């Protein structure tokens, strides 16, 4: 792909600046750039175009998600002998079929560090939708930065249907959350790890937060406002800032964990680095096993918080919606698992009647 094919590309103008604009790219844009340079070299426009497109996304969550999906698309195009920027509809539509059948990469058990093999289950509907959306977004961006316009080959590609009201993540009851918190507070390894695990889970649950938003918070973001302890957070979706009130029990746990620390990442590693999502996943898996609960990751915490808040006798959906940072009330209802509560199934009543009738008939 040449500069003539996509004119005025970011790569073509990098050398005209006194300072390299790549220095200001966010983390996921820089990582994607380095990955693509290793495959295509710096003379190809793709690395800078793709990285600029990632940097163009408003939230870090979208940047990470699109970068992940684009890597899947790029690998597919390369395997079929096509440059990602030159893909047309036929190959774009084949990418849809490829996602439905191709095994995913998994680590080799007992293999070398980082050794991977395509032996996992095919991509889930959500992963397929993400990869297709990422590729489509990339071509939309190309159309914007090109003088002559670029036809988006994914415009006519069918996307998998994602039911907005369904989540495969198992929900915890309030009692199960209590069990998980007690396990984190009293039974998890060394005292420092216990304090961190306990505080992290309390903030995640009682402040109704996304895990990526919480992990990007710093100690300096803590404060006071009108008699409330608050955490100033960047919204991971849509941008902007949000003040989240911190309940007293959560504040006490947080202060116990911080132990006087006033700077740095709010939740950090032993060396002071930023705690990442894989570490939180491992933490929750460990705590769930120890507590005898179903295994799950941190992304279900917000849905549980919304669900439990809406079941309270004096719950007001509009307040829960604001607490959850949802612009649309329908989003709040999608998090609300009350309509999916298994104990409300009429089948239990029918089965009880049948069981009684059978017992009576056999006596």
WOVEN-V535967 format. One record per residue. N is the residue number from 0. SS is DSSP state (H for helix, E for strand, L for the rest). Layout:
# WOVEN-V535967
N_SS ; N_SS
This chain:
# WOVEN-V535967
0_L ; 1_L ; 2_L ; 3_L ; 4_L ; 5_L ; 6_L ; 7_L ; 8_L ; 9_H ; 10_H ; 11_H ; 12_H ; 13_H ; 14_H ; 15_H ; 16_L ; 17_L ; 18_L ; 19_L ; 20_H ; 21_H ; 22_H ; 23_H ; 24_L ; 25_L ; 26_H ; 27_H ; 28_H ; 29_H ; 30_H ; 31_H ; 32_H ; 33_H ; 34_H ; 35_H ; 36_H ; 37_H ; 38_H ; 39_H ; 40_L ; 41_L ; 42_L ; 43_L ; 44_L ; 45_H ; 46_H ; 47_H ; 48_H ; 49_H ; 50_H ; 51_H ; 52_H ; 53_H ; 54_H ; 55_H ; 56_L ; 57_L ; 58_L ; 59_H ; 60_H ; 61_H ; 62_H ; 63_H ; 64_H ; 65_H ; 66_H ; 67_H ; 68_H ; 69_H ; 70_H ; 71_H ; 72_H ; 73_H ; 74_H ; 75_H ; 76_H ; 77_H ; 78_H ; 79_L ; 80_L ; 81_L ; 82_L ; 83_H ; 84_H ; 85_H ; 86_L ; 87_L ; 88_H ; 89_H ; 90_H ; 91_H ; 92_H ; 93_H ; 94_H ; 95_H ; 96_H ; 97_H ; 98_H ; 99_H ; 100_H ; 101_L ; 102_E ; 103_E ; 104_E ; 105_E ; 106_E ; 107_L ; 108_L ; 109_L ; 110_L ; 111_L ; 112_L ; 113_L ; 114_L ; 115_E ; 116_E ; 117_E ; 118_E ; 119_E ; 120_E ; 121_E ; 122_L ; 123_L ; 124_H ; 125_H ; 126_H ; 127_H ; 128_H ; 129_H ; 130_H ; 131_H ; 132_H ; 133_H ; 134_H ; 135_H ; 136_H ; 137_H ; 138_H ; 139_H ; 140_H ; 141_H ; 142_H ; 143_H ; 144_H ; 145_L ; 146_L ; 147_L ; 148_L ; 149_L ; 150_L ; 151_L ; 152_L ; 153_L ; 154_L ; 155_L ; 156_L ; 157_L ; 158_L ; 159_L ; 160_L ; 161_L ; 162_L ; 163_L ; 164_L ; 165_L ; 166_L ; 167_L ; 168_L ; 169_L ; 170_L ; 171_L ; 172_L ; 173_H ; 174_H ; 175_H ; 176_H ; 177_H ; 178_H ; 179_H ; 180_H ; 181_H ; 182_H ; 183_H ; 184_H ; 185_H ; 186_L ; 187_L ; 188_L ; 189_L ; 190_H ; 191_H ; 192_H ; 193_H ; 194_H ; 195_H ; 196_H ; 197_H ; 198_H ; 199_H ; 200_H ; 201_H ; 202_H ; 203_H ; 204_H ; 205_H ; 206_L ; 207_L ; 208_L ; 209_L ; 210_H ; 211_H ; 212_H ; 213_H ; 214_H ; 215_L ; 216_L ; 217_E ; 218_H ; 219_H ; 220_H ; 221_E ; 222_E ; 223_E ; 224_E ; 225_L ; 226_L ; 227_E ; 228_E ; 229_E ; 230_E ; 231_E ; 232_E ; 233_E ; 234_L ; 235_L ; 236_L ; 237_L ; 238_L ; 239_L ; 240_E ; 241_E ; 242_E ; 243_E ; 244_E ; 245_L ; 246_L ; 247_H ; 248_H ; 249_H ; 250_H ; 251_H ; 252_H ; 253_H ; 254_H ; 255_H ; 256_H ; 257_H ; 258_L ; 259_L ; 260_L ; 261_L ; 262_L ; 263_L ; 264_E ; 265_L ; 266_L ; 267_E ; 268_L ; 269_L ; 270_L ; 271_L ; 272_L ; 273_E ; 274_L ; 275_L ; 276_H ; 277_H ; 278_H ; 279_H ; 280_H ; 281_H ; 282_H ; 283_H ; 284_H ; 285_H ; 286_H ; 287_H ; 288_H ; 289_H ; 290_H ; 291_L ; 292_L ; 293_L ; 294_L ; 295_L ; 296_L ; 297_L ; 298_L ; 299_H ; 300_H ; 301_H ; 302_H ; 303_H ; 304_H ; 305_H ; 306_H ; 307_H ; 308_H ; 309_H ; 310_L ; 311_L ; 312_L ; 313_L ; 314_L ; 315_L ; 316_H ; 317_H ; 318_H ; 319_H ; 320_H ; 321_H ; 322_H ; 323_L ; 324_L ; 325_L ; 326_L ; 327_L ; 328_H ; 329_H ; 330_H ; 331_H ; 332_H ; 333_H ; 334_H ; 335_L ; 336_H ; 337_H ; 338_H ; 339_H ; 340_L ; 341_H ; 342_H ; 343_H ; 344_L ; 345_H ; 346_H ; 347_H ; 348_H ; 349_H ; 350_H ; 351_H ; 352_H ; 353_H ; 354_H ; 355_H ; 356_H ; 357_H ; 358_H ; 359_H ; 360_H ; 361_H ; 362_L
